[in-house]
Amino acid sequence: MQRWRTRGAAGERIVNYEITTNHIGRGSAPADPGAALWFTIAGGPITGPAELRVLACDKFRDLPQNVRALSLTMERLRLVADVGAYTLIAAVEGAKMLPPPERPIDWRAVLGLGASATIEIANTVYRTLAKASGGDEGRLRELNAAIEAARRDLRS
């Protein structure tokens, strides 16, 4: 990430970043070993304010392998950006549907469910609301975050 802090060939410069995972505490393997690298880019082809971007990896069964894959991806993307064939922004456009970190969500309110809701009910309501969203990306992001939070809470 330090190499991205200096302006690259495409004029892109990472000004802020954070790695998030679903790993809670030591001594237990996360149910989802995926990792996400969230970052903000300054300069380059961005018009208007900088946007939060993300690269995510859940290819491997172990969290450290997924974090390493993100590291290698960033390293390779920097090399590709240096020769001008591709930009970091183009590489992360497809991951916009992921919910951003540090966004606590009241999944019961989003899904319109009460305290006695089960995972089966939450899944059914989620599917119904997602179909009714008409493809609204913002609404789908909110619903995806809500169902993931519901699944985490109701597994416990």
Secondary structure, 3 states (H helix, E strand, C coil): CHHHHCCCCCCCEEEEEEEEECCCCCCCCCCCCCEEEEEEEECCCCCCCCCEEEEEECCCCCHHHHHHHHHHHHHHHHHHHHHCCCCHHHHHHHHCCCCCCCCCCCHHHHHCCCCCCCHHHHHHHHHHHHHHCCCCHHHHHHHHHHHHHHHHHHHC
